[in-house]
């Protein structure tokens, strides 16, 4: 989806929450897995027991089983293909363009270390860093329980 103006390029803070899938290489450009089985879906959100619900991300597809399928967007990080989802945008125009929630408070992050400065190559967003999701998180308790005898962190962000 093209970003049509310079302000929208600067407002990529909305990608902050979307970086959860950046670097994930398990899924192709479609929402189906490469093996053709099933779609990439999110767990259902609780509606507080009211029996009704509201789809807050307009670009999502609500499935009959209570899950939602989110559009996967292709980007790059260096010479690698990465995939990301967009959940929120900092302006109404960007939110409308991406079919997501508007969260004006994201503008408070502008100029902070919480935001990655991305570059555009045509309509493709290039991230300066990604996330390695391959490490498996584990913790081995000590005889007392804490501190742990051993631990290994899970997903790890790259510098950038």
Buried (B, 14 or more C-beta within 10 A) or exposed (E): EEBEEEEBBBBBBBBBBBBBBBBBEEBBEEBBEEEEEEBBBBEEEEEEEEEEBEEEBEBBBBEEEEBBBBBBBEBBBEEEEBBBBBBBBBBEBBBEBBBBBBBEEBEEBEEEEEBBEBEEEEEEBEBEBBBEBEEEEEEEEEEEEEEEEEEEEEBEEBEE
